[in-house]
Amino acid sequence: MSITKPIDTKVRVKPVFIQLIHSAAYEGPCRVGDKEDLTPEVDRQKNKEQFQQFCQEVRREIAPIAEVLEPVVVEWSDDFVVRESELNKLELDASAADLLLMGLGGLPQYPAVAIAERYQKPLLLVGHVATVDVTAYLRTRGHEAYAFLDYEDLNSFLSLFQVRKALAQTRFLVALKGGVIPTGVVSSIGDLEGLKLRYGIDHRLITAEEILEVMRHLTPEQAEEAHALTAQLISEAEQSDMTAAQLLPSVRFYLAARQTLAKYECNAFTLPCFEICATQVMEQEQVTFCLAHSLLKDEGIPSACEGDVNVLTAMAVLMYLSRKAAHMGNTWVCDRENNIIRVHHDVPARKMKGLDAPNVPYGIKNFTVGGWGGTLRYDISRDVGQPVTIARFNPEGTALMATTGEVVGCEGYMKVGCSLAYDLRISDAARFFQLEQDFGHHFALVLGDYRQELRQLSALVGFEVIEA
């Protein structure tokens, strides 16, 4: 079974060209020219040429993240009535389209408004004058409408809208051992229905035991896949302190988690470590969950430790925005004087430089002194001086705390335990700590500076951004 990944979603854009056909050749305050150039026939010919130019422009300029649906022409006349027969031309693609892109012929405002009110889809308009007339009217009445100076601005918007659409297609698989609020992260979002109402993020609750049972009973084909993947991970690692037999159970758990995600049609994952650890089942199975989180993120599937929904939601935002696998960890101020904070966990990923980029160099380290529990390691000191963005949602799921910093070092690269630590220099470590008191202690991390994109996305999706 396959997993539908929101990060791969396309934004469906329906181009609509509005053309005005005058009823006769006449001059007046709204039009001037030679009478032979003002006939309905000349209008139609000019509009036909403009429509062809519009279609070529759209296909040439719009970024590949958009799926461009078949363009359509909506015609109206100087009786200033947009007829039902013209509006009905959009019926075929209206339900499939995410956005309606207006191509503006003469006096386009009224038809654009009629289309927006009829189909209740966000309108996109490129250019000056008439575009802002339309947006001002529609926004005042609660409709979404956006004007852009050029296609570069439009494409930037489409990348943000893609994140909004991806969030609305995200379904968390939350494997419980106890309640929704995990023991180790009491600041985790408890109102999962609120996430659905605000952002469209759905969820499915199951027991952690269900995934463990899948792990214990992999099919022969899955068992063969587990052995092959284990061998591949070790062979491609720059350093491995684990044998194939020691790493295999953690790979088997990854395959079980993936199968369970597909079964419930989910595409993001978290489960509580502390509660499951206390049952001693992890020692019995010789498995930790760290490797599964890393490998899922390599596929573009957000996956978070300790049942922490706040960081899982932030991780989804950052991964969809950056198209990079995210890291996560506890944060604390380790050097107040030099404004250095530490992000501490064992769940980096091989695709931290981009889902379509080559794997970063990585190591494999046992989590336990007993030699079991596979984890990937990435030495971020290779990226000293490079920017990073970290973020976490508050317990209400309404605000995102975010900051950027630069990499200054790495600790615990190949040490036993949850030891991998990334050191970051930020602008004000004391302020960061003060703000953390309203957000909690796990943050998602991606390489790169995404402050501006987060500000713009927050307005489009509907959450507040608190910058540290």
BANUNU-347927 format. One record per residue (C-alpha): residue in three letters; x, y, z. Coordinates in steps of 0.1 Angstrom, whole numbers, padded with zeros to 4 digits, always signed. Layout:
REM BANUNU-347927
AlaXYZ ...
//
This chain:
REM BANUNU-347927
Met+0000+0000+0000 Ser+0012+0035-0009 Ile+0011+0067+0011 Thr-0003+0098-0005 Lys+0021+0126+0005 Pro+0008+0161+0009 Ile+0042+0175+0001 Asp+0037+0163-0035 Thr+0003+0179-0040 Lys-0003+0202-0070 Val-0022+0234-0069 Arg-0049+0233-0095 Val-0053+0266-0114 Lys-0082+0273-0137 Pro-0074+0302-0161 Val-0105+0323-0170 Phe-0103+0350-0197 Ile-0129+0377-0195 Gln-0138+0394-0227 Leu-0162+0423-0234 Ile-0180+0423-0268 His-0197+0456-0275 Ser-0232+0455-0291 Ala-0223+0481-0318 Ala-0197+0504-0331 Tyr-0199+0536-0311 Glu-0178+0562-0293 Gly-0183+0577-0259 Pro-0167+0583-0225 Cys-0158+0546-0222 Arg-0143+0541-0257 Val-0129+0560-0286 Gly-0116+0551-0321 Asp-0125+0548-0357 Lys-0159+0532-0361 Glu-0146+0504-0383 Asp-0123+0494-0354 Leu-0151+0493-0328 Thr-0174+0467-0343 Pro-0184+0435-0324 Glu-0164+0415-0350 Val-0132+0435-0343 Asp-0138+0430-0306 Arg-0140+0393-0311 Gln-0109+0391-0332 Lys-0089+0412-0307 Asn-0101+0392-0278 Lys-0093+0359-0296 Glu-0057+0371-0300 Gln-0055+0383-0264 Phe-0069+0350-0252 Gln-0042+0331-0271 Gln-0015+0353-0256 Phe-0030+0348-0222 Cys-0029+0310-0226 Gln+0007+0311-0238 Glu+0017+0334-0210 Val+0001+0312-0183 Arg+0017+0280-0195 Arg+0051+0297-0199 Glu+0052+0316-0166 Ile+0034+0295-0140 Ala+0056+0274-0119 Pro+0055+0235-0121 Ile+0039+0233-0086 Ala+0007+0243-0104 Glu-0015+0220-0125 Val-0030+0243-0151 Leu-0065+0233-0161 Glu-0081+0240-0195 Pro-0085+0278-0200 Val-0120+0291-0206 Val-0135+0323-0220 Val-0163+0341-0203 Glu-0179+0367-0225 Trp-0202+0396-0216 Ser-0216+0426-0234 Asp-0224+0463-0228 Asp-0258+0454-0213 Phe-0236+0446-0182 Val-0252+0412-0176 Val-0230+0381-0170 Arg-0253+0354-0184 Glu-0257+0320-0168 Ser-0246+0303-0200 Glu-0213+0320-0197 Leu-0208+0313-0159 Asn-0217+0277-0166 Lys-0186+0273-0187 Leu-0166+0269-0155 Glu-0188+0241-0142 Leu-0167+0213-0156 Asp-0135+0222-0136 Ala-0149+0243-0108 Ser-0149+0216-0082 Ala-0114+0204-0091 Ala-0099+0239-0092 Asp-0082+0253-0062 Leu-0078+0288-0077 Leu-0093+0308-0105 Leu-0068+0329-0125 Met-0084+0358-0142 Gly-0073+0370-0176 Leu-0086+0405-0179 Gly-0100+0419-0211 Gly-0121+0451-0212 Leu-0139+0462-0180 Pro-0134+0429-0162 Gln-0144+0438-0127 Tyr-0181+0429-0127 Pro-0177+0395-0144 Ala-0147+0386-0120 Val-0169+0394-0090 Ala-0198+0373-0104 Ile-0174+0344-0110 Ala-0160+0346-0074 Glu-0194+0348-0058 Arg-0208+0319-0079 Tyr-0179+0295-0074 Gln-0166+0305-0040 Lys-0130+0300-0051 Pro-0100+0323-0044 Leu-0094+0347-0074 Leu-0059+0355-0087 Leu-0053+0386-0108 Val-0021+0398-0123 Gly-0016+0434-0132 His-0027+0469-0122 Val-0057+0491-0118 Ala-0087+0468-0123 Thr-0071+0440-0102 Val-0071+0459-0070 Asp-0107+0471-0076 Val-0118+0435-0077 Thr-0098+0424-0046 Ala-0110+0454-0026 Tyr-0147+0445-0033 Leu-0143+0408-0027 Arg-0122+0411+0004 Thr-0147+0435+0020 Arg-0173+0408+0016 Gly-0152+0379+0029 His-0140+0364-0003 Glu-0104+0355-0010 Ala-0089+0375-0038 Tyr-0052+0383-0045 Ala-0036+0407-0070 Phe+0000+0404-0081 Leu+0023+0427-0099 Asp+0038+0399-0121 Tyr+0040+0362-0124 Glu+0070+0360-0101 Asp+0049+0373-0073 Leu+0021+0349-0083 Asn+0044+0319-0082 Ser+0056+0329-0047 Phe+0020+0329-0037 Leu+0014+0295-0053 Ser+0042+0279-0033 Leu+0026+0292-0001 Phe-0009+0281-0012 Gln+0006+0246-0019 Val+0016+0245+0018 Arg-0019+0254+0028 Lys-0034+0227+0006 Ala-0008+0202+0019 Leu-0017+0209+0055 Ala-0054+0204+0047 Gln-0045+0170+0032 Thr-0024+0160+0062 Arg-0036+0132+0085 Phe-0017+0124+0117 Leu-0015+0088+0128 Val-0011+0092+0166 Ala-0002+0059+0182 Leu-0013+0061+0219 Lys-0001+0044+0250 Gly-0024+0063+0274 Gly-0040+0096+0266 Val-0036+0122+0239 Ile-0014+0143+0261 Pro+0019+0123+0265 Thr+0037+0120+0298 Gly+0069+0134+0284 Val+0054+0164+0266 Val+0025+0178+0286 Ser+0025+0209+0265 Ser+0014+0189+0234 Ile-0018+0200+0216 Gly-0047+0181+0231 Asp-0074+0196+0209 Leu-0069+0176+0177 Glu-0103+0185+0165 Gly-0093+0222+0167 Leu-0064+0215+0143 Lys-0089+0200+0119 Leu-0112+0230+0121 Arg-0084+0256+0118 Tyr-0061+0240+0092 Gly-0079+0209+0079 Ile-0053+0186+0096 Asp-0071+0154+0104 His-0060+0125+0127 Arg-0065+0089+0135 Leu-0058+0074+0170 Ile-0046+0039+0173 Thr-0028+0019+0200 Ala+0010+0016+0198 Glu+0006-0022+0202 Glu-0010-0024+0168 Ile+0022-0012+0151 Leu+0043-0035+0172 Glu+0021-0064+0162 Val+0026-0055+0125 Met+0063-0055+0131 Arg+0062-0089+0146 His+0043-0104+0117 Leu+0059-0089+0086 Thr+0052-0108+0054 Pro+0081-0128+0039 Glu+0084-0100+0012 Gln+0085-0073+0039 Ala+0111-0093+0059 Glu+0132-0096+0028 Glu+0128-0058+0022 Ala+0139-0052+0058 His+0171-0072+0054 Ala+0179-0054+0021 Leu+0173-0019+0035 Thr+0194-0027+0066 Ala+0223-0038+0044 Gln+0219-0006+0022 Leu+0218+0017+0052 Ile+0250+0002+0066 Ser+0268+0001+0033 Glu+0260+0038+0025 Ala+0269+0051+0060 Glu+0303+0068+0064 Gln+0304+0051+0098 Ser+0283+0024+0115 Asp+0287+0011+0150 Met+0260-0015+0145 Thr+0258-0049+0129 Ala+0230-0058+0106 Ala+0214-0080+0132 Gln+0214-0051+0157 Leu+0199-0026+0133 Leu+0173-0049+0117 Pro+0146-0046+0144 Ser+0145-0008+0140 Val+0142-0012+0102 Arg+0114-0037+0108 Phe+0096-0011+0129 Tyr+0099+0015+0102 Leu+0083-0008+0077 Ala+0055-0016+0102 Ala+0049+0021+0108 Arg+0048+0027+0071 Gln+0023-0001+0065 Thr+0001+0012+0093 Leu+0002+0047+0079 Ala-0010+0034+0046 Lys-0037+0012+0062 Tyr-0053+0042+0078 Glu-0046+0066+0049 Cys-0024+0088+0071 Asn+0007+0107+0061 Ala+0023+0120+0093 Phe+0033+0100+0125 Thr+0040+0103+0162 Leu+0039+0080+0192 Pro+0049+0083+0229 Cys+0084+0070+0237 Phe+0083+0072+0275 Glu+0051+0053+0280 Ile+0061+0025+0256 Cys+0096+0024+0271 Ala+0082+0018+0306 Thr+0065-0014+0294 Gln+0100-0028+0286 Val+0086-0040+0253 Met+0113-0020+0234 Glu+0140-0039+0252 Gln+0123-0071+0245 Glu+0120-0063+0208 Gln+0155-0046+0207 Val+0140-0016+0190 Thr+0138+0022+0193 Phe+0117+0044+0171 Cys+0143+0070+0161 Leu+0153+0054+0128 Ala+0116+0052+0117 His+0112+0089+0122 Ser+0144+0096+0102 Leu+0134+0074+0073 Leu+0098+0086+0071 Lys+0110+0122+0069 Asp+0134+0112+0041 Glu+0102+0103+0022 Gly+0086+0137+0029 Ile+0064+0123+0057 Pro+0065+0143+0089 Ser+0073+0121+0119 Ala+0079+0133+0155 Cys+0091+0118+0188 Glu+0073+0115+0221 Gly+0037+0119+0208 Asp+0044+0157+0204 Val+0017+0171+0181 Asn+0029+0207+0184 Val+0063+0199+0169 Leu+0047+0175+0144 Thr+0025+0203+0131 Ala+0055+0227+0129 Met+0075+0200+0112 Ala+0048+0196+0085 Val+0048+0234+0079 Leu+0086+0236+0076 Met+0090+0204+0055 Tyr+0062+0214+0031 Leu+0076+0249+0028 Ser+0113+0240+0024 Arg+0109+0206+0007 Lys+0136+0193+0031 Ala+0135+0167+0058 Ala+0134+0182+0093 His+0152+0175+0125 Met+0137+0180+0159 Gly+0148+0181+0195 Asn+0146+0196+0230 Thr+0159+0232+0231 Trp+0178+0250+0258 Val+0201+0279+0263 Cys+0236+0265+0266 Asp+0255+0298+0263 Arg+0235+0328+0273 Glu+0263+0353+0268 Asn+0269+0342+0232 Asn+0232+0336+0224 Ile+0238+0299+0217 Ile+0209+0274+0220 Arg+0211+0236+0217 Val+0187+0213+0198 His+0191+0178+0212 His+0177+0146+0197 Asp+0187+0116+0176 Val+0164+0120+0146 Pro+0182+0138+0118 Ala+0176+0126+0083 Arg+0195+0119+0051 Lys+0175+0144+0031 Met+0181+0175+0052 Lys+0196+0193+0022 Gly+0164+0186+0001 Leu+0141+0157-0007 Asp+0154+0157-0042 Ala+0191+0163-0032 Pro+0217+0136-0026 Asn+0218+0121+0009 Val+0239+0139+0035 Pro+0268+0119+0049 Tyr+0255+0100+0079 Gly+0265+0076+0106 Ile+0246+0048+0123 Lys+0248+0045+0161 Asn+0232+0023+0187 Phe+0209+0041+0211 Thr+0216+0018+0240 Val+0246+0005+0258 Gly+0232-0029+0250 Gly+0240-0023+0213 Trp+0204-0021+0200 Gly+0181+0007+0189 Gly+0192+0021+0155 Thr+0197+0059+0150 Leu+0210+0079+0121 Arg+0235+0107+0129 Tyr+0244+0138+0109 Asp+0273+0161+0119 Ile+0259+0195+0114 Ser+0293+0211+0120 Arg+0297+0205+0083 Asp+0273+0234+0079 Val+0289+0259+0103 Gly+0278+0294+0095 Gln+0247+0282+0075 Pro+0212+0295+0085 Val+0186+0273+0100 Thr+0149+0279+0110 Ile+0133+0263+0140 Ala+0097+0264+0150 Arg+0070+0250+0174 Phe+0033+0255+0178 Asn+0017+0265+0211 Pro-0005+0241+0231 Glu-0036+0257+0216 Gly-0023+0252+0180 Thr-0030+0288+0171 Ala+0005+0304+0171 Leu+0039+0293+0158 Met+0070+0304+0176 Ala+0099+0306+0151 Thr+0134+0319+0149 Thr+0164+0316+0127 Gly+0200+0312+0136 Glu+0233+0300+0123 Val+0250+0267+0129 Val+0280+0269+0153 Gly+0287+0233+0162 Cys+0277+0197+0169 Glu+0281+0175+0200 Gly+0276+0138+0206 Tyr+0278+0128+0169 Met+0285+0091+0176 Lys+0278+0088+0213 Val+0254+0063+0229 Gly+0220+0075+0240 Cys+0199+0105+0229 Ser+0231+0125+0225 Leu+0232+0143+0192 Ala+0231+0180+0198 Tyr+0231+0209+0173 Asp+0244+0243+0186 Leu+0229+0274+0170 Arg+0236+0311+0175 Ile+0204+0331+0175 Ser+0198+0368+0180 Asp+0186+0367+0216 Ala+0187+0335+0236 Ala+0171+0351+0267 Arg+0141+0362+0247 Phe+0139+0328+0231 Phe+0137+0312+0266 Gln+0110+0337+0277 Leu+0089+0329+0247 Glu+0094+0291+0251 Gln+0074+0293+0284 Asp+0042+0296+0263 Phe+0052+0270+0237 Gly+0071+0241+0252 His+0104+0224+0246 His+0106+0205+0213 Phe+0113+0224+0181 Ala+0114+0213+0145 Leu+0145+0224+0125 Val+0152+0228+0088 Leu+0183+0241+0071 Gly+0178+0276+0055 Asp+0161+0309+0065 Tyr+0123+0308+0060 Arg+0113+0337+0081 Gln+0097+0357+0053 Glu+0078+0327+0040 Leu+0065+0319+0074 Arg+0052+0354+0079 Gln+0034+0352+0045 Leu+0021+0317+0051 Ser+0007+0326+0085 Ala-0016+0352+0069 Leu-0027+0327+0043 Val-0033+0298+0066 Gly-0045+0316+0097 Phe-0020+0312+0125 Glu+0001+0338+0144 Val+0039+0338+0141 Ile+0058+0348+0172 Glu+0094+0356+0162 Ala+0122+0351+0188 
//
